[in-house]
Amino acid sequence: MIRFARALDRPAIADVVEAAFGQADEARLVERLRDAGDVLFELVAEEAGAVTGHVLFSRLWVDRAELFAALAPLAVRPGLQRGGVGSDLVRRGLEQAREFGAHGVLVLGHPAYYPRFGFAAETTAHVRAPYSGSPSFMGLALEPGAFDAPMHVAYPDAFSG
């Protein structure tokens, strides 16, 4: 089952994120994004009452009126990875991002993983951001033409912490 995260899930989310990445940096990123009020929404995958995966979407600062989001981080409990939980979280997250009114989503992630959802580095050709030019920096337009015009993007301060 995939659902919106609740405050009571926070310790389990931190555990999953830390276990998935093998370090606490990404779990601390989640906390900083929450503390700063930069989270659009979080989803968790739950099985038998236990949180098995997590994805977070945060708002981005852009030089236009439309809403854009960042997908980060995505985490699945080790042992359950490569079983579809992460894919389910991303797909549901992208549906929710559309519902929230996001015109596009950016991700800094594995170039072999995120293209299956429609993300492409080419989509970010007109995006000026701290990660521009990296093959891991990819975008997905949720609205037609979302990335066609040049744009400057600033990530929440939590990403530089």
C-alpha positions as CSV (number, residue, x, y, z in Angstrom):
1,M,0.0,0.0,0.0
2,I,1.2,3.5,-0.8
3,R,-0.1,6.4,1.2
4,F,0.8,9.9,2.3
5,A,3.3,9.9,5.1
6,R,2.1,10.9,8.6
7,A,4.1,12.5,11.5
8,L,4.0,9.2,13.3
9,D,5.9,7.6,10.4
10,R,9.0,9.8,10.8
11,P,11.2,7.5,12.8
12,A,10.4,4.6,10.4
13,I,11.1,6.8,7.4
14,A,14.4,7.9,8.9
15,D,15.3,4.2,9.4
16,V,14.4,3.2,5.9
17,V,16.2,6.1,4.3
18,E,19.3,5.6,6.4
19,A,19.3,1.8,5.7
20,A,18.8,2.4,1.9
21,F,21.6,4.8,1.6
22,G,23.9,3.2,4.1
23,Q,24.4,6.6,5.9
24,A,22.4,9.3,7.6
25,D,23.0,12.2,5.1
26,E,19.7,11.6,3.2
27,A,17.7,11.1,6.3
28,R,19.0,14.4,7.6
29,L,18.1,16.0,4.2
30,V,14.5,14.9,4.8
31,E,14.5,16.4,8.3
32,R,16.0,19.7,7.0
33,L,13.4,19.9,4.2
34,R,10.6,19.3,6.7
35,D,11.9,21.8,9.2
36,A,12.2,24.5,6.5
37,G,8.7,23.9,5.2
38,D,9.9,23.0,1.8
39,V,8.2,19.6,1.5
40,L,5.3,19.4,-1.0
41,F,4.4,15.9,0.1
42,E,5.9,12.6,1.2
43,L,4.6,9.1,0.4
44,V,5.4,5.8,2.1
45,A,5.1,2.2,1.0
46,E,3.7,0.1,3.8
47,E,3.6,-3.7,4.1
48,A,2.1,-5.5,7.1
49,G,2.0,-2.2,9.0
50,A,5.7,-1.5,8.4
51,V,7.1,1.3,6.3
52,T,9.2,-0.3,3.5
53,G,9.8,2.7,1.3
54,H,9.6,6.5,1.1
55,V,9.7,9.3,-1.5
56,L,9.8,13.0,-0.9
57,F,8.9,15.8,-3.3
58,S,10.0,19.3,-2.4
59,R,9.2,22.7,-4.0
60,L,11.8,24.4,-6.2
61,W,12.3,28.1,-6.6
62,V,12.0,29.1,-10.3
63,D,12.0,32.3,-12.1
64,R,8.4,31.9,-13.3
65,A,5.0,31.5,-11.8
66,E,4.5,27.8,-12.3
67,L,5.2,25.2,-9.6
68,F,8.2,22.8,-10.1
69,A,9.2,20.0,-7.8
70,A,12.3,18.0,-6.9
71,L,12.1,14.3,-6.3
72,A,14.5,13.4,-3.6
73,P,15.2,11.2,-1.9
74,L,13.7,7.9,-2.9
75,A,14.4,5.0,-0.5
76,V,13.4,1.4,-0.2
77,R,14.4,-0.9,2.6
78,P,17.3,-3.1,1.6
79,G,16.1,-6.6,0.9
80,L,13.0,-5.2,-0.8
81,Q,14.9,-3.2,-3.5
82,R,14.5,-4.3,-7.1
83,G,11.0,-5.6,-6.3
84,G,8.9,-2.7,-7.6
85,V,8.4,-0.7,-4.4
86,G,10.6,2.2,-5.6
87,S,8.9,2.3,-9.0
88,D,5.4,2.3,-7.4
89,L,6.5,5.2,-5.2
90,V,7.8,7.2,-8.1
91,R,4.7,6.6,-10.3
92,R,2.3,7.5,-7.5
93,G,4.5,10.5,-6.6
94,L,4.3,11.8,-10.1
95,E,0.6,11.4,-10.1
96,Q,0.4,13.4,-6.9
97,A,2.8,16.0,-8.2
98,R,0.3,16.6,-11.1
99,E,-2.5,16.8,-8.6
100,F,-0.6,19.4,-6.6
101,G,-0.3,21.4,-9.8
102,A,3.4,20.9,-10.6
103,H,4.4,21.6,-14.2
104,G,7.6,19.6,-14.0
105,V,9.8,17.5,-11.8
106,L,13.6,17.5,-11.5
107,V,15.7,14.7,-10.1
108,L,19.4,14.1,-9.5
109,G,19.5,10.4,-9.8
110,H,20.8,7.3,-11.5
111,P,20.7,7.7,-15.3
112,A,19.7,4.1,-15.8
113,Y,16.8,4.2,-13.4
114,Y,14.8,7.4,-13.8
115,P,14.3,7.3,-17.6
116,R,11.8,4.5,-17.3
117,F,9.4,7.1,-15.8
118,G,10.0,9.6,-18.6
119,F,12.9,11.6,-17.0
120,A,15.6,12.7,-19.4
121,A,18.8,14.7,-19.1
122,E,17.9,16.4,-22.4
123,T,14.8,17.8,-20.8
124,T,17.0,20.0,-18.6
125,A,18.9,21.6,-21.5
126,H,17.3,25.0,-20.7
127,V,17.5,24.7,-17.0
128,R,20.1,26.6,-15.0
129,A,20.6,24.9,-11.6
130,P,23.4,23.7,-9.4
131,Y,23.3,20.3,-11.0
132,S,23.1,21.5,-14.7
133,G,25.2,19.5,-17.1
134,S,25.3,16.3,-15.1
135,P,23.9,13.2,-16.8
136,S,22.2,12.5,-13.5
137,F,20.3,15.7,-13.6
138,M,17.0,14.9,-15.4
139,G,13.6,16.4,-15.8
140,L,10.1,15.3,-16.6
141,A,7.5,17.7,-17.9
142,L,4.1,17.1,-16.3
143,E,2.5,19.9,-18.5
144,P,3.3,20.3,-22.1
145,G,6.2,22.7,-22.7
146,A,7.2,23.0,-19.0
147,F,10.9,23.0,-19.8
148,D,10.9,24.5,-23.3
149,A,11.8,28.1,-22.2
150,P,15.0,28.9,-20.3
151,M,14.6,28.9,-16.6
152,H,16.7,29.3,-13.5
153,V,16.1,26.9,-10.6
154,A,17.2,27.2,-7.0
155,Y,16.9,24.2,-4.7
156,P,15.9,24.6,-1.1
157,D,18.8,25.4,1.3
158,A,18.4,21.9,2.8
159,F,20.1,20.4,-0.3
160,S,23.3,22.3,0.4
161,G,23.4,21.4,4.1
